[in-house]
Amino acid sequence: MERRVEIYGKDGSLIAGWEVDKDVCERFSSLSDGELLMEVVTLLIVNLKEETGMDFTPNMVLNELSRVVVCGREIEVEGGNPAP
């Protein structure tokens, strides 16, 4: 199993990616697509706040994404929500 998180922008380009521990993949595997997206977006918001000092809402971040790949599990994002 691939142990990475990758985030792709609206244009399909890779915005960020990082390695994660096996424990993280196991914990994330039990989450629904919506729950998993919110976990990743929350981590991004915290990181962006630390780096820029700016506040972002989950919808602001989600609206800029096309997909998120977590431990090999791909979630397409449409209009800020997981695609059906």
LOTORNU-573314 format. One line per field, with one value per residue: residue number from 1; x, y, z of N, C-alpha, C, O in turn. Coordinates in nm, 4 decimals. Each point is the difference from the previous one (the first is absolute). Layout:
k: NUM/...;
n.xx: X/...;
n.yy: Y/...;
n.zz: Z/...;
ca.xx: X/...;
ca.yy: Y/...;
ca.zz: Z/...;
c.xx: X/...;
c.yy: Y/...;
c.zz: Z/...;
o.xx: X/...;
o.yy: Y/...;
o.zz: Z/...;
END
This chain:
k: 1/2/3/4/5/6/7/8/9/10/11/12/13/14/15/16/17/18/19/20/21/22/23/24/25/26/27/28/29/30/31/32/33/34/35/36/37/38/39/40/41/42/43/44/45/46/47/48/49/50/51/52/53/54/55/56/57/58/59/60/61/62/63/64/65/66/67/68/69/70/71/72/73/74/75/76/77/78/79/80/81/82/83/84;
n.xx: 0.0845/-0.1316/0.2167/-0.1802/0.1085/-0.1936/0.1357/-0.2152/0.1612/-0.0736/0.1911/-0.0645/0.0142/0.1916/-0.1676/-0.1227/0.2032/-0.1379/0.2114/-0.0834/-0.0570/0.1440/0.1334/0.1712/0.1817/0.1474/0.1464/0.1821/0.1420/0.0535/0.1728/-0.1638/-0.1238/-0.2173/-0.0552/-0.0235/-0.1894/-0.1782/-0.0030/-0.0667/-0.2195/-0.0952/0.0258/-0.1455/-0.2021/-0.0120/-0.0140/-0.1994/-0.1308/0.0402/-0.0935/-0.2193/-0.0434/0.0323/-0.1699/0.0174/-0.1258/-0.1291/-0.1706/0.0564/0.0037/-0.1714/-0.0598/0.1378/-0.1672/0.1907/0.1983/-0.1130/0.2182/-0.1589/0.2196/0.0552/-0.0270/-0.0912/0.0837/-0.1665/0.1197/-0.1896/0.1096/0.2044/-0.0662/-0.0405/0.1759/-0.1810;
n.yy: -0.1187/0.0812/0.0476/0.0061/0.1938/-0.0478/0.1763/-0.0512/0.1041/0.2091/0.1108/-0.0407/0.2229/-0.1063/-0.0416/-0.1862/0.0042/-0.1587/-0.0030/-0.2044/0.0740/-0.1618/0.0762/0.1185/-0.1025/-0.0694/0.1506/0.0484/-0.1644/0.0690/0.1201/0.1219/-0.0539/-0.0384/-0.2068/-0.1573/-0.0028/-0.0929/-0.2218/-0.1003/-0.0229/-0.1703/-0.2058/-0.0554/-0.0745/-0.2115/-0.1674/-0.0447/-0.1268/-0.2227/-0.1171/-0.0521/-0.1780/-0.1254/0.1479/-0.2122/0.0599/-0.1081/0.1271/0.1235/-0.1028/-0.0393/0.1964/-0.0304/-0.1015/-0.1095/0.0382/-0.1798/0.0413/-0.1549/0.0443/0.1672/0.0982/-0.1003/0.2043/-0.1024/0.1628/-0.0273/0.1558/-0.0916/-0.0860/-0.1217/-0.0474/0.0765;
n.zz: 0.0000/-0.1608/0.0281/-0.1364/0.0366/-0.1047/-0.0324/-0.0462/-0.1203/0.0417/0.0452/0.2100/0.0187/-0.0517/0.1443/0.0352/0.0963/0.0772/0.0770/-0.0491/0.2036/0.0555/0.1652/-0.0853/-0.0835/0.1533/0.0776/-0.1225/0.0556/0.2061/-0.0785/0.0947/-0.1795/0.0428/0.0696/-0.1583/-0.1208/0.0992/-0.0222/-0.1912/-0.0381/0.1087/-0.0866/-0.1614/0.0626/0.0743/-0.1498/-0.0918/0.1305/0.0022/-0.1683/0.0152/0.1321/-0.1835/0.0034/0.0686/-0.1769/0.1478/0.0727/0.1771/0.1990/0.1387/0.0883/0.1738/0.1104/-0.0536/0.1004/0.0788/0.0311/0.0406/0.0209/-0.1402/0.1972/-0.1792/0.0470/-0.1119/-0.0964/0.1174/-0.1169/-0.0271/-0.1970/0.1854/-0.1274/-0.1087;
ca.xx: -0.0845/0.0724/-0.0254/0.0162/-0.1158/0.0241/-0.1087/0.0037/-0.0779/-0.1059/0.0562/0.0511/0.1417/0.0306/0.0277/0.0834/-0.0002/0.0913/-0.0059/-0.0660/0.0247/-0.0956/-0.1105/-0.0881/-0.0758/-0.0968/-0.1068/-0.0773/-0.0699/-0.1353/-0.0808/-0.0714/0.0678/-0.0219/0.0780/0.1410/0.0264/0.0004/0.1248/0.1090/-0.0209/0.0288/0.1463/0.0447/-0.0381/0.0915/0.1301/-0.0080/-0.0093/0.1348/0.0912/-0.0406/-0.0734/-0.1352/-0.1012/-0.0702/-0.1081/0.0091/-0.0507/0.0989/0.1054/-0.0569/-0.0358/0.1211/0.0551/-0.0672/0.0021/0.0915/0.0364/0.0497/0.0385/-0.0472/-0.1449/-0.0211/-0.1311/-0.0235/-0.0718/-0.0814/-0.0664/0.0264/-0.0535/0.0428/-0.0823/-0.0741;
ca.yy: 0.1187/0.1270/0.0771/0.1411/0.0865/0.0905/0.0946/0.0519/0.1201/-0.0037/-0.0279/-0.1359/-0.0060/-0.0351/0.1169/-0.0438/-0.1422/-0.0348/-0.1366/-0.0166/-0.1276/-0.1091/0.0213/0.1025/-0.0667/-0.0902/0.0818/0.0629/-0.0996/-0.0228/0.1208/0.0205/0.0979/0.1338/0.0126/0.0029/0.1330/0.0996/-0.0179/0.0566/0.1448/0.0575/0.0067/0.1081/0.1294/0.0260/0.0294/0.1310/0.1010/0.0153/0.0556/0.1288/0.0809/0.0219/-0.1011/-0.0562/-0.0913/-0.1235/0.0191/0.0770/-0.0925/-0.1043/0.0550/0.0126/-0.1338/-0.0896/-0.1323/-0.0288/-0.1419/-0.0321/-0.1412/-0.0686/0.0191/0.1263/0.0624/0.1125/0.1077/0.0811/0.1101/-0.0019/-0.1227/-0.1217/-0.0345/-0.1257;
ca.zz: 0.0000/-0.0043/0.1225/-0.0339/-0.0215/-0.1121/-0.0196/-0.1360/-0.0236/-0.1005/-0.1321/0.0007/0.0369/0.1381/0.0839/0.1126/0.0295/0.1076/0.0512/0.1295/0.0667/-0.0208/0.0938/-0.0568/-0.1061/0.0628/0.0618/-0.1066/-0.0824/0.0510/-0.0173/-0.1265/-0.0851/0.0559/0.1239/-0.0361/-0.0559/0.1073/0.0753/-0.0788/-0.0101/0.1314/0.0106/-0.0889/0.0579/0.1118/-0.0590/-0.0667/0.1065/0.0558/-0.1001/-0.0559/0.0966/-0.0517/0.0302/-0.1140/0.0348/-0.0774/-0.1364/-0.0770/-0.0404/-0.0860/-0.1313/-0.0813/-0.0229/-0.0939/0.0610/0.1096/0.0046/0.1340/0.0120/-0.1195/-0.0155/-0.0716/0.0167/-0.0890/0.0667/-0.0899/0.0685/0.1426/0.0606/-0.0687/-0.1157/0.0225;
c.xx: 0.0885/-0.0372/0.0314/-0.1348/0.0398/-0.1241/0.0175/-0.0936/-0.1038/0.0518/0.0611/0.1453/0.0158/0.0380/0.0969/-0.0106/0.1002/-0.0237/-0.0715/0.0331/-0.1088/-0.1229/-0.1010/-0.0866/-0.1069/-0.1157/-0.0898/-0.0826/-0.1445/-0.0933/-0.0729/0.0783/-0.0125/0.0811/0.1489/0.0376/0.0081/0.1250/0.1165/-0.0130/0.0296/0.1506/0.0561/-0.0289/0.0936/0.1376/0.0011/-0.0057/0.1384/0.0932/-0.0350/-0.0648/-0.1437/-0.0915/-0.0683/-0.1115/0.0180/-0.0484/0.0972/0.1087/-0.0549/-0.0325/0.1199/0.0601/-0.0783/-0.0039/0.1042/0.0267/0.0642/0.0249/-0.0562/-0.1487/-0.0251/-0.1431/-0.0068/-0.0834/-0.0746/-0.0702/0.0170/-0.0513/0.0566/-0.0918/-0.0709/0.0601;
c.yy: 0.1242/0.0819/0.1467/0.0687/0.0931/0.0846/0.0649/0.1197/-0.0195/-0.0378/-0.1393/-0.0134/-0.0316/0.1267/-0.0373/-0.1504/-0.0286/-0.1442/-0.0001/-0.1381/-0.1016/0.0179/0.1013/-0.0628/-0.0911/0.0778/0.0608/-0.1003/-0.0227/0.1197/0.0002/0.1017/0.1409/0.0239/0.0115/0.1354/0.1055/-0.0121/0.0669/0.1522/0.0689/0.0119/0.1120/0.1377/0.0375/0.0401/0.1377/0.1134/0.0273/0.0703/0.1420/0.0934/0.0258/-0.1148/-0.0444/-0.0892/-0.1288/0.0165/0.0785/-0.0937/-0.1030/0.0512/0.0163/-0.1354/-0.0770/-0.1421/-0.0059/-0.1497/-0.0250/-0.1501/-0.0823/0.0146/0.1387/0.0484/0.1203/0.1025/0.0813/0.1078/-0.0026/-0.1236/-0.1231/-0.0293/-0.1321/-0.1149;
c.zz: 0.0000/0.1234/-0.0243/0.0000/-0.1128/-0.0220/-0.1369/-0.0147/-0.1090/-0.1382/-0.0095/0.0400/0.1490/0.0767/0.1116/0.0150/0.1102/0.0427/0.1350/0.0555/-0.0331/0.0891/-0.0539/-0.1087/0.0583/0.0605/-0.1064/-0.0794/0.0448/-0.0198/-0.1340/-0.0833/0.0563/0.1261/-0.0303/-0.0591/0.1092/0.0865/-0.0730/-0.0076/0.1325/0.0214/-0.0872/0.0592/0.1144/-0.0531/-0.0660/0.1023/0.0584/-0.0984/-0.0427/0.1011/-0.0423/0.0394/-0.1288/0.0519/-0.0801/-0.1444/-0.0866/-0.0529/-0.0979/-0.1398/-0.0921/-0.0374/-0.1061/0.0550/0.1103/-0.0041/0.1359/0.0067/-0.1158/-0.0269/-0.0598/0.0193/-0.0930/0.0757/-0.1049/0.0817/0.1502/0.0713/-0.0710/-0.1161/0.0269/-0.0787;
o.xx: 0.0965/-0.1174/0.0961/-0.1043/0.1073/-0.1127/0.1076/-0.1124/-0.0070/-0.0690/0.0553/0.0521/-0.0833/0.0941/0.0958/-0.0992/0.1052/-0.1082/0.0104/0.0400/-0.1109/-0.1122/-0.1207/-0.1208/-0.1127/-0.1157/-0.1222/-0.1014/-0.0835/-0.1192/0.0479/0.0900/0.0977/0.0585/0.0707/0.1046/0.0877/0.0521/0.0779/0.0989/0.0573/0.0481/0.0915/0.0839/0.0430/0.0614/0.0950/0.0598/0.0369/0.0814/0.0889/-0.0058/-0.0734/0.0431/-0.0354/0.0143/0.0685/0.0613/0.0122/0.0416/0.0594/0.0155/-0.0171/0.1030/-0.1201/-0.0945/0.0929/-0.0925/0.1000/-0.0930/-0.0484/-0.0470/0.0330/-0.0958/0.0754/-0.0899/0.0596/-0.0801/-0.0893/0.0105/0.0417/-0.1218/0.0572/-0.0497;
o.yy: 0.0103/0.0100/0.0552/-0.0631/0.0602/-0.0489/0.0499/-0.0008/-0.1055/-0.0672/-0.0364/-0.1113/0.0372/0.0701/0.0721/-0.0616/0.0635/-0.0556/0.0956/-0.0898/0.0363/-0.0286/-0.0154/0.0233/-0.0035/-0.0402/0.0017/0.0376/-0.0420/-0.0088/-0.0572/0.0662/0.0748/0.1069/0.0789/0.0556/0.0863/0.1017/0.0737/0.0717/0.1089/0.1019/0.0712/0.0899/0.1149/0.0946/0.0764/0.1056/0.1153/0.0833/0.0817/0.1211/0.0699/-0.1145/0.0829/-0.0640/-0.0003/-0.0536/-0.0274/0.0114/-0.0228/-0.0729/0.0211/-0.0061/0.0203/-0.0748/0.0804/-0.0796/0.0625/-0.0804/-0.1114/-0.0415/0.1020/-0.0760/0.0961/-0.0361/0.0456/-0.0310/0.0420/-0.0095/0.0080/0.0109/-0.0894/-0.1124;
o.zz: 0.0757/0.0357/0.0536/-0.0171/0.0037/0.0064/-0.0331/0.0501/-0.0631/-0.0767/-0.1038/0.0074/0.0827/-0.0373/0.0279/-0.0391/0.0076/-0.0192/0.0770/-0.0741/-0.0393/-0.0420/0.0187/-0.0043/-0.0494/-0.0125/0.0151/-0.0589/-0.0802/0.0292/-0.0979/0.0516/0.0025/0.0179/0.0627/0.0334/-0.0031/0.0457/0.0604/0.0150/0.0015/0.0495/0.0416/-0.0060/0.0107/0.0493/0.0171/-0.0210/0.0224/0.0398/-0.0244/-0.0213/0.0698/0.0140/-0.0839/0.1041/-0.1023/-0.0924/-0.1194/-0.1153/-0.1054/-0.0980/-0.1201/-0.0671/-0.0173/-0.0251/0.0070/-0.0163/0.0353/-0.0071/0.0198/-0.1060/0.0606/-0.0143/0.0154/0.0759/-0.0976/0.0882/0.0736/0.1223/-0.1156/0.0140/0.0624/0.0073;
END
